[in-house]
Amino acid sequence: MLYNLAKRGVKCVLFEKVSLQEKHPLVNLEDTGIYGGIFTEGDGHIDPSSVTNAFADRAKGLGGTIEQKTEVVGLKLLPSRQWEVLTRSARGEEKRTVADFVINAAGLWCDKVGAMAGVRVPSVVLQHQYCITEAIPEVKEYHDKHGHQLPVLRDLKGSFYVRDERDGILIGPYEYAEAMQLAPEDWRQTGMPNEYANFLFEGDVERLMPHLERAMEVLPQVGEVGMKTVLNGPTMWPADGNHLVGPAPEWDIAPNYWLACAESYGIAHSAGLSRYLSEWIVTGEAPYELKEADPARYGAWATKDWVAKKVRETYGMNNHVHFPNENLLVGRPVEPVPNQGIYEVLKSKGCQFGFHNGWESANYFDPAMSGEQHGNSKGSFRRPIYKDLVEKECKEMASFGGICYWPFAKYHVSGPGAVDFLDRLVPNRLPNVGRCALSYFLTPQGKISSEVMLVRLAEDKFYVVSYPEQELFDWRWMHMHKPSEGVEIENVTADFGTLMVSGPESRRVLGELAKDPEAWSKDNFKFYAWRQVELAGIPCRALRVSFTGELGWELHPATADVAPLYNALKEAEPRLNDWGGYAMGSFRLEKGFKAFGSDMTKDHQALEAGISGSPSKA
């Protein structure tokens, strides 16, 4: 044993070769490239039917009812924000039930049930195969000797898992992207046919041969017996394989509607995810951060066709070793490109893009890759190949000045109740008109739900700027707490773009371009101030804020004016360099600025994260 790892009560042990074979004596260690293994004590597998029946019995014991062979045929939101659910039994009898909330756990038909409420469920049906061998004598001998099954074995190189199935072996491969198959294309538009409750696709062993050949290397006994069964069943997956669990992002039109679907690993996560959802519904906030499974991570850009492209990549990389800053390229850029103008300009300058909630933004610039769409897609556990390029960006911006395009999420919050509404959401004092304030949306238990910049446009109107990935998270959070009247929330993310102009020469460059240097002086344009300006005849909101710790502004023109403003800045001062998100991360770390989503999340209380709620410079 080399290491003993523990997290949340799960004990994992890293073994060398000898100890590995003691745990799984059927494993062949000769010429298979295996050096050791990780063993999870107390782990195992369960029978889905038995567990489902146990859940059902417990639900009935708590007063619940279960109606089998009953189809949901309609959902209607009532003025009370309750849902009227229309169902139809196998005998054709219809029934209307009023529910305080709805959880879409419709599995292969979750997209159909979502559409009934105007909720997008970005997932597609794909084919998942597994094989079961004939009985293997060594497996039976192990059972007889130990009284339990062999450990479940996962092999990353072969991209499969194996476990006992009676006295044989079940092999569950995750086929590579070029081999795996989706359901028929028309299902993306019409949904899986309702009558296909027990449907199976035809098995295709040829697609599995690379995995089976590796399985025979690792477990030679598999090659000594025949295959008893090849099953090819439908399963519903989201683009990244991480479930869709949480409140619907469309809370403004579908309040009290929750998702628990596209469960790529199904029954294995059922108990944890059901508890997660129930605690959120009861307490008004998530018990812990699970952003990677929240449906709000997908916007309208995640169409069915886009998901179909992306899920092929994801499924094929199911057992892939992922690296820091890995930049996966399939399905990019989304069509139509939302920031086409600035995207093409930056692309011509060698911009290597990163993906942010459907938008493309700069990670870094490599002039040698001018015109290339994305360039390097691989991360590294070592210093990355672009280290020197990012270092150059940092030095040039800090010594002179530079420009970074970034696709922030943006909203207008207005109305007679806007002040009281936002005052309840954030811990610090709201800014005065003409001022900005860095703020945080806090949960009922004082945890951090999001980081936002509040820009006060008028007494009763605010411009709220947030992280691009937070667009639908913040949209939903505000609507979950929005009063019934007096507050209007408008998503203006697509209406405005952002150019961050930073560095010691940024004040001079902007003042000269505005033809009013004095207005941009330290005394006349103070930190956390904002004003409406014109630069080269282009109107924009200029915010005197910076996430780099360097002198700088955020310029927020109309989306169509982002590229023209960028070109005007470059023409006015060609020495302004291009810099991207990796340089921004380097600057903010050096300055000690915390980043929401990494340094602080919903798992952190505001006070423990150093968010004291002190007044802003208003």
C-alpha positions in Angstrom: 0.0 0.0 0.0 1.4 3.4 -1.0 -1.2 5.9 0.1 -4.4 6.1 2.0 -6.8 8.7 0.8 -10.0 9.8 2.5 -12.7 12.3 1.6 -16.1 12.5 3.1 -15.8 9.1 4.7 -14.8 7.3 1.4 -11.6 5.4 1.9 -9.4 4.9 -1.1 -6.2 2.9 -1.1 -3.5 3.1 -3.8 -1.9 -0.3 -4.4 1.2 -1.6 -6.1 1.1 -4.6 -8.4 1.3 -7.3 -5.8 -1.4 -5.9 -3.6 -3.6 -5.3 -6.6 -3.5 -9.0 -7.6 -4.3 -10.0 -4.0 -7.5 -8.0 -4.3 -8.4 -9.2 -7.9 -6.5 -12.5 -8.6 -7.8 -12.8 -12.1 -6.0 -9.7 -13.3 -3.0 -10.3 -15.6 -0.1 -8.0 -14.8 2.3 -9.2 -17.5 2.8 -6.9 -20.4 -0.5 -5.0 -19.8 1.0 -1.7 -18.7 -0.5 -2.0 -15.2 1.6 -0.6 -12.4 -0.9 -0.6 -9.6 -4.5 0.3 -8.8 -6.8 2.3 -6.6 -9.2 0.3 -4.4 -12.3 1.9 -2.8 -13.1 0.0 0.4 -16.8 -0.7 1.0 -17.7 0.0 -2.6 -19.7 -2.4 -4.7 -22.7 -2.5 -7.1 -26.4 -2.8 -6.6 -29.4 -4.3 -8.4 -31.4 -1.3 -9.8 -34.8 -3.0 -9.7 -34.4 -4.0 -6.0 -33.2 -0.5 -5.0 -36.1 1.1 -7.0 -38.6 -1.2 -5.2 -37.0 -0.3 -1.8 -37.4 3.4 -2.6 -41.0 2.8 -3.6 -41.8 0.9 -0.4 -40.2 3.7 1.7 -42.2 6.4 -0.1 -45.4 4.5 0.5 -44.5 4.2 4.1 -44.2 8.0 4.3 -47.6 8.5 2.8 -46.7 8.8 -0.8 -48.6 7.2 -3.7 -47.2 5.7 -6.9 -49.3 5.4 -10.1 -47.8 2.9 -12.5 -48.5 2.8 -16.3 -49.6 6.4 -16.1 -48.4 9.0 -18.6 -48.0 12.7 -18.0 -49.7 14.4 -20.9 -49.8 18.0 -19.8 -48.5 20.6 -17.4 -50.2 24.0 -16.6 -48.8 26.7 -14.4 -51.5 28.2 -12.2 -51.7 31.8 -10.9 -50.8 30.4 -7.5 -47.4 29.2 -9.0 -48.6 25.7 -8.4 -48.7 23.2 -11.3 -51.7 21.3 -12.7 -50.5 18.0 -13.8 -52.6 16.1 -16.4 -52.1 12.3 -16.5 -53.6 9.5 -18.5 -53.7 5.9 -17.3 -53.2 2.8 -19.6 -57.0 2.5 -19.6 -57.3 6.1 -21.0 -58.6 7.7 -17.8 -57.4 11.2 -17.3 -56.7 12.8 -14.0 -55.8 16.4 -12.9 -53.5 16.9 -9.9 -52.4 20.2 -8.4 -48.8 20.1 -7.1 -46.7 22.7 -5.2 -43.8 21.7 -7.4 -42.9 19.3 -10.2 -39.7 17.2 -10.5 -39.0 16.0 -14.0 -37.5 12.6 -13.4 -38.8 11.2 -16.7 -35.6 9.5 -17.9 -35.6 8.8 -21.6 -38.6 11.1 -22.0 -37.4 14.0 -19.9 -37.2 16.4 -22.9 -40.8 15.8 -23.7 -41.9 16.5 -20.1 -39.7 19.6 -20.1 -41.3 20.9 -23.3 -44.7 20.8 -21.6 -43.6 23.5 -19.2 -41.4 25.5 -21.7 -38.2 24.1 -20.1 -35.3 23.0 -22.2 -33.7 19.7 -21.3 -30.4 19.6 -23.3 -29.8 15.9 -23.6 -30.0 13.2 -26.3 -30.6 9.5 -26.3 -27.5 7.4 -27.2 -26.7 3.7 -27.4 -24.9 2.0 -24.5 -23.7 -1.6 -24.9 -22.5 -4.2 -22.5 -21.6 -7.9 -22.8 -21.9 -10.8 -20.4 -19.7 -13.9 -20.8 -20.5 -17.5 -20.2 -19.6 -18.9 -16.8 -15.9 -18.6 -15.9 -14.6 -21.3 -13.5 -12.2 -19.0 -11.7 -15.0 -16.6 -10.9 -17.1 -19.4 -9.4 -14.1 -20.6 -7.4 -13.5 -17.1 -6.0 -17.2 -16.8 -5.0 -17.1 -20.2 -3.2 -13.9 -19.4 -1.4 -14.6 -15.8 -0.3 -18.4 -15.7 -0.1 -18.6 -12.5 -2.1 -17.9 -11.1 -5.6 -14.7 -9.9 -7.1 -14.2 -6.1 -6.9 -15.6 -4.0 -9.8 -12.6 -3.3 -12.1 -12.2 -0.2 -14.2 -9.5 0.0 -16.9 -8.8 3.5 -18.2 -6.7 2.3 -21.1 -9.5 0.0 -22.4 -12.3 2.4 -21.4 -14.5 -0.2 -19.7 -15.6 -1.6 -16.4 -16.0 -5.2 -15.5 -17.9 -6.9 -12.7 -19.3 -10.3 -11.9 -22.6 -11.3 -13.4 -23.5 -14.6 -11.7 -20.5 -16.8 -12.5 -19.6 -14.8 -15.6 -18.1 -11.4 -16.3 -20.0 -8.3 -17.4 -18.0 -5.9 -19.6 -19.3 -2.4 -20.0 -17.3 -0.5 -22.5 -17.5 3.3 -23.3 -17.0 3.3 -27.0 -14.7 5.8 -28.6 -16.2 8.9 -30.3 -15.8 7.5 -33.8 -17.6 4.2 -33.0 -20.4 5.1 -30.6 -23.9 5.6 -31.9 -26.7 7.9 -31.0 -30.4 7.1 -31.3 -32.1 7.9 -34.6 -31.8 11.6 -35.5 -35.5 12.2 -35.7 -35.8 11.5 -31.9 -34.0 14.7 -31.2 -37.0 16.6 -32.6 -39.9 14.2 -31.6 -38.4 12.6 -28.6 -38.1 8.9 -27.9 -41.4 7.1 -28.8 -43.5 6.5 -25.7 -44.2 2.9 -26.6 -40.4 2.1 -26.5 -40.4 1.5 -22.7 -38.6 -1.8 -23.1 -36.8 -1.0 -26.3 -33.3 -2.4 -27.1 -31.1 -1.5 -30.1 -29.4 -4.3 -32.0 -26.1 -5.3 -30.4 -23.0 -4.6 -32.4 -19.9 -6.5 -31.2 -17.7 -5.1 -33.9 -17.9 -1.7 -32.3 -16.7 -3.2 -29.0 -13.7 -5.2 -30.3 -11.0 -2.7 -29.2 -12.4 -2.8 -25.7 -13.0 -6.6 -25.6 -9.4 -7.2 -26.9 -8.0 -5.1 -24.1 -10.4 -6.9 -21.6 -8.9 -10.3 -22.7 -5.4 -8.9 -22.0 -6.3 -7.8 -18.5 -8.6 -10.8 -17.8 -7.4 -13.7 -20.0 -10.3 -15.8 -18.7 -12.7 -13.7 -20.7 -11.1 -14.9 -24.0 -11.5 -18.6 -22.9 -15.3 -18.5 -22.9 -18.0 -17.3 -25.2 -20.3 -14.3 -25.0 -23.7 -15.2 -23.6 -25.4 -11.8 -24.1 -24.8 -8.5 -25.9 -27.2 -5.8 -24.8 -27.5 -2.4 -26.4 -29.9 -0.1 -24.6 -31.0 3.5 -24.9 -29.7 6.0 -22.3 -30.2 9.8 -22.0 -27.1 11.9 -21.6 -26.4 15.6 -21.4 -23.5 17.1 -23.4 -20.9 16.7 -20.6 -22.3 13.5 -19.0 -22.8 15.2 -15.6 -26.6 14.9 -15.1 -29.2 17.7 -15.1 -30.2 18.1 -11.4 -31.6 21.3 -9.9 -34.2 24.1 -10.5 -35.1 24.8 -14.1 -33.1 27.8 -15.4 -36.4 29.1 -16.9 -37.7 29.9 -13.4 -39.3 33.1 -14.7 -41.8 31.1 -16.8 -41.6 27.7 -14.9 -41.3 28.4 -11.2 -41.2 25.4 -8.9 -40.1 23.2 -11.7 -37.1 21.0 -11.0 -35.0 18.6 -13.0 -33.6 15.2 -12.0 -32.9 13.7 -15.3 -30.3 12.8 -18.0 -28.8 10.6 -15.3 -25.8 9.2 -17.2 -25.0 6.9 -14.2 -28.6 6.4 -13.1 -29.2 4.4 -10.0 -25.7 4.9 -8.6 -26.4 8.5 -7.8 -30.1 8.2 -7.0 -29.9 8.5 -3.2 -27.5 11.4 -3.1 -29.2 13.4 -5.8 -32.7 12.9 -4.3 -31.5 14.1 -0.9 -29.7 17.1 -2.6 -32.9 18.1 -4.4 -35.2 17.6 -1.4 -32.9 19.7 0.9 -32.9 22.5 -1.7 -36.6 22.5 -2.1 -37.2 22.5 1.7 -34.5 25.0 2.8 -34.4 27.3 -0.3 -30.8 26.7 -1.1 -28.5 23.9 -2.2 -26.9 21.9 0.6 -23.6 22.0 -1.2 -22.0 23.1 -4.5 -23.0 20.9 -7.4 -22.7 23.4 -10.2 -21.3 20.8 -12.6 -24.7 19.0 -12.6 -26.9 22.1 -12.5 -29.1 22.5 -15.6 -28.3 26.3 -15.5 -24.9 25.6 -17.0 -26.6 25.3 -20.4 -28.1 28.2 -22.3 -30.3 28.3 -25.4 -27.1 27.7 -27.5 -27.1 24.1 -26.3 -29.5 22.9 -29.0 -30.2 19.2 -29.6 -27.9 19.1 -32.5 -25.1 20.7 -30.5 -25.6 18.3 -27.6 -25.4 15.4 -30.2 -22.0 16.6 -31.3 -20.7 17.2 -27.8 -22.0 14.0 -26.2 -20.1 12.0 -28.8 -16.8 13.6 -27.6 -17.8 13.2 -23.9 -18.9 9.6 -24.1 -15.7 8.7 -26.0 -13.6 10.3 -23.3 -15.5 8.7 -20.4 -12.3 7.1 -19.1 -9.9 9.7 -20.4 -7.3 11.3 -18.1 -8.3 14.9 -18.0 -5.7 17.6 -17.6 -5.8 21.1 -16.0 -6.9 23.7 -18.5 -8.0 21.1 -21.0 -9.7 22.9 -23.9 -12.1 20.6 -25.6 -13.0 21.7 -29.2 -16.0 19.8 -30.4 -19.1 21.9 -31.1 -17.2 25.2 -31.1 -17.9 27.8 -31.8 -21.6 27.4 -31.3 -23.7 28.5 -34.3 -24.5 31.2 -34.9 -21.4 32.7 -33.2 -22.9 35.2 -30.7 -19.9 37.5 -30.8 -19.0 37.1 -34.5 -17.4 40.5 -35.1 -14.8 40.5 -32.2 -14.4 36.7 -32.6 -13.1 37.1 -36.1 -10.9 40.0 -35.2 -9.2 38.2 -32.3 -8.9 35.0 -34.4 -6.9 36.9 -37.0 -4.5 37.9 -34.2 -3.8 34.3 -33.1 -6.3 34.3 -30.2 -6.6 30.9 -28.6 -10.1 30.8 -27.3 -11.8 29.3 -24.3 -15.5 28.4 -24.0 -17.6 30.4 -21.6 -21.4 29.6 -21.6 -21.6 29.6 -25.4 -19.2 32.5 -25.9 -15.7 32.4 -27.1 -13.2 34.5 -25.3 -9.4 34.8 -25.2 -7.3 32.4 -23.2 -4.1 33.7 -24.6 -2.6 34.9 -27.9 -0.1 33.0 -30.1 0.8 35.1 -33.2 2.1 32.0 -34.9 -1.4 30.6 -34.8 -3.0 33.6 -36.6 -6.2 32.5 -38.3 -6.4 29.1 -36.4 -9.8 28.6 -34.9 -8.7 27.4 -31.5 -5.2 25.9 -31.6 -3.9 23.9 -28.6 -6.6 21.8 -26.9 -4.5 19.9 -24.5 -3.8 20.7 -20.9 -0.8 19.5 -18.9 0.2 18.5 -15.4 3.4 20.4 -16.0 4.1 24.0 -17.1 2.0 24.4 -20.3 3.4 25.1 -23.7 1.8 28.6 -23.6 3.6 29.7 -20.4 6.0 32.1 -22.1 3.2 33.6 -24.2 1.1 34.4 -21.1 4.2 35.7 -19.3 4.8 38.1 -22.2 1.1 39.3 -22.1 1.4 40.1 -18.4 4.7 42.0 -18.7 3.5 44.1 -21.7 0.2 45.0 -20.1 1.8 45.8 -16.7 4.5 47.9 -18.3 2.3 49.8 -20.8 -1.3 48.7 -21.3 -3.5 46.2 -23.1 -7.0 45.1 -24.1 -8.9 41.9 -23.1 -12.3 41.0 -24.5 -14.6 39.2 -22.0 -18.2 38.0 -22.4 -19.6 38.9 -19.0 -23.2 38.1 -18.1 -25.3 41.3 -17.7 -28.8 42.2 -16.5 -30.9 45.3 -16.0 -32.9 45.4 -12.8 -35.4 48.2 -12.5 -38.6 49.4 -11.1 -39.9 50.9 -7.8 -39.0 47.8 -5.9 -35.5 47.3 -7.4 -33.6 49.0 -4.5 -35.3 46.8 -1.8 -35.0 43.7 -3.9 -31.2 44.0 -4.5 -30.7 45.2 -0.9 -32.1 41.8 0.3 -29.8 39.9 -2.1 -26.5 41.4 -1.2 -24.8 42.1 2.2 -23.2 45.5 1.4 -24.7 48.9 0.9 -26.0 49.6 -2.6 -24.0 52.1 -4.6 -25.2 55.7 -5.3 -26.2 56.8 -8.8 -23.0 57.0 -10.9 -21.2 54.5 -8.7 -20.4 50.7 -8.8 -20.1 48.2 -6.0 -18.6 44.7 -6.0 -21.3 42.6 -4.3 -22.3 39.0 -3.6 -25.6 37.2 -3.8 -25.9 35.4 -0.5 -28.0 32.3 0.3 -30.4 32.2 3.4 -27.6 30.6 5.3 -25.1 33.3 4.4 -23.2 31.2 1.7 -22.0 32.7 -1.5 -24.3 32.2 -4.5 -22.6 34.6 -6.9 -20.3 37.5 -7.3 -21.7 40.5 -9.2 -20.8 44.2 -9.9 -23.7 46.5 -9.3 -23.8 49.6 -11.4 -26.4 52.1 -10.5 -27.8 53.7 -13.6 -30.6 55.7 -11.9 -32.4 55.7 -8.6 -34.5 52.7 -9.6 -32.3 51.1 -12.3 -29.2 48.9 -12.0 -26.8 47.2 -14.4 -25.7 43.9 -12.9 -22.5 42.4 -14.3 -21.5 38.8 -13.5 -19.3 35.9 -14.6 -20.3 34.5 -18.1 -20.9 31.0 -16.6 -23.3 32.6 -14.1 -25.7 34.0 -16.6 -28.6 31.6 -16.0 -27.6 30.8 -12.4 -28.0 34.5 -11.5 -31.1 34.9 -13.7 -32.8 32.0 -11.9 -31.6 33.1 -8.4 -33.0 36.6 -8.9 -36.3 35.2 -10.2 -36.5 32.8 -7.3 -36.5 35.8 -4.9 -38.2 38.4 -7.1 -41.4 40.0 -5.6 -44.6 39.5 -7.5 -44.6 43.2 -8.6 -42.4 46.3 -8.7 -39.3 44.7 -10.1 -38.3 44.0 -13.8 -35.3 41.9 -14.7 -34.0 41.9 -18.2 -31.2 39.7 -19.5 -29.0 42.0 -21.6 -26.0 39.6 -21.9 -26.2 39.5 -25.7 -26.8 43.2 -26.0 -23.5 44.5 -24.6 -19.9 43.3 -24.9 -17.0 44.2 -22.7 -13.4 45.3 -23.4 -11.1 45.6 -20.4 -8.5 48.3 -21.0 -5.8 48.1 -18.4 -2.2 49.2 -17.6 -0.4 52.4 -16.7 -1.1 54.1 -20.0 -4.8 53.1 -20.1 -5.9 56.5 -18.7 -4.0 58.5 -21.3 -5.1 56.3 -24.2 -8.8 56.5 -23.2 -8.7 60.2 -22.4 -7.1 61.0 -25.8 -9.6 58.8 -27.7 -12.4 60.5 -25.9 -10.8 63.9 -26.7 -11.2 64.9 -23.1 -8.1 63.7 -21.1 -9.1 65.8 -18.0 -12.4 63.9 -17.6 -10.4 60.6 -17.3 -8.0 62.0 -14.6 -7.7 60.4 -11.2 -9.7 63.1 -9.5 -12.5 63.2 -12.1 -12.9 59.5 -12.8 -12.5 57.8 -9.5 -12.4 54.1 -8.7 -15.8 52.4 -8.6 -17.3 55.3 -10.7 -19.0 54.8 -14.0 -20.2 57.1 -16.8 -21.7 57.1 -20.3 -18.9 58.1 -22.7 -18.1 58.2 -26.4 -14.8 56.8 -27.7 -14.1 57.3 -31.4 -17.8 58.2 -31.7 -18.9 54.9 -30.2 -21.1 55.2 -27.1 -20.4 52.8 -24.2 -20.6 52.5 -20.4 -17.2 53.0 -18.9 -16.7 51.4 -15.5 -13.6 52.3 -13.4 -13.1 48.8 -12.1 -10.3 46.2 -12.6 -10.0 42.5 -11.8 -6.2 42.7 -12.4 -5.1 45.1 -9.7 -3.7 47.3 -12.4 -5.1 50.7 -13.4 -8.0 49.9 -15.8 -11.5 50.3 -17.1 -14.3 48.1 -18.3 -15.9 49.4 -21.5 -19.4 48.1 -22.2 -20.5 49.1 -25.8 -23.3 47.5 -27.7 -22.3 44.1 -29.0 -22.2 45.2 -32.6 -19.7 48.0 -31.6 -17.2 45.8 -29.7 -15.1 45.0 -32.7 -15.1 48.7 -34.0 -14.2 50.0 -30.6 -11.4 47.4 -30.3 -10.1 48.5 -33.7 -10.3 52.2 -32.7 -8.3 51.6 -29.6 -5.6 49.7 -31.5 -5.5 52.4 -34.1 -5.2 55.1 -31.5 -2.4 53.3 -29.7 -0.8 50.3 -31.5 1.3 49.5 -28.5 -1.7 48.2 -26.5 -1.1 44.5 -26.4 -3.7 41.7 -26.4 -4.1 39.7 -23.3 -6.5 36.9 -22.2 -8.1 35.0 -19.4 -4.9 33.2 -18.3 -3.1 36.5 -17.9 -6.1 37.8 -15.9 -5.9 34.8 -13.6 -2.2 35.5 -13.1 -2.8 39.1 -12.2 -5.7 38.5 -9.8 -3.7 35.8 -8.0 -0.8 38.1 -7.5 -3.1 40.8 -6.3 -4.9 38.4 -3.9 -8.3 38.9 -5.5 -10.6 35.9 -4.8 -12.5 34.3 -7.8 -16.0 33.0 -7.4 -16.2 29.3 -8.4 -12.7 28.4 -7.3 -11.6 30.4 -4.2 -15.1 30.6 -2.9 -18.3 28.7 -3.8 -21.7 27.9 -2.3 -19.8 25.6 0.1 -18.4 28.7 1.8 -19.9 31.1 4.3 -19.4 34.7 3.3 -17.5 35.5 6.5 -15.1 32.6 6.2 -14.4 33.7 2.6 -13.5 37.2 3.9 -16.7 38.8 2.7 -17.4 41.1 5.6 -20.3 43.1 4.1 -18.6 46.4 4.7 -20.0 49.4 2.8 -18.8 50.1 -0.7 -17.1 53.4 -1.7 -20.4 55.0 -2.5 
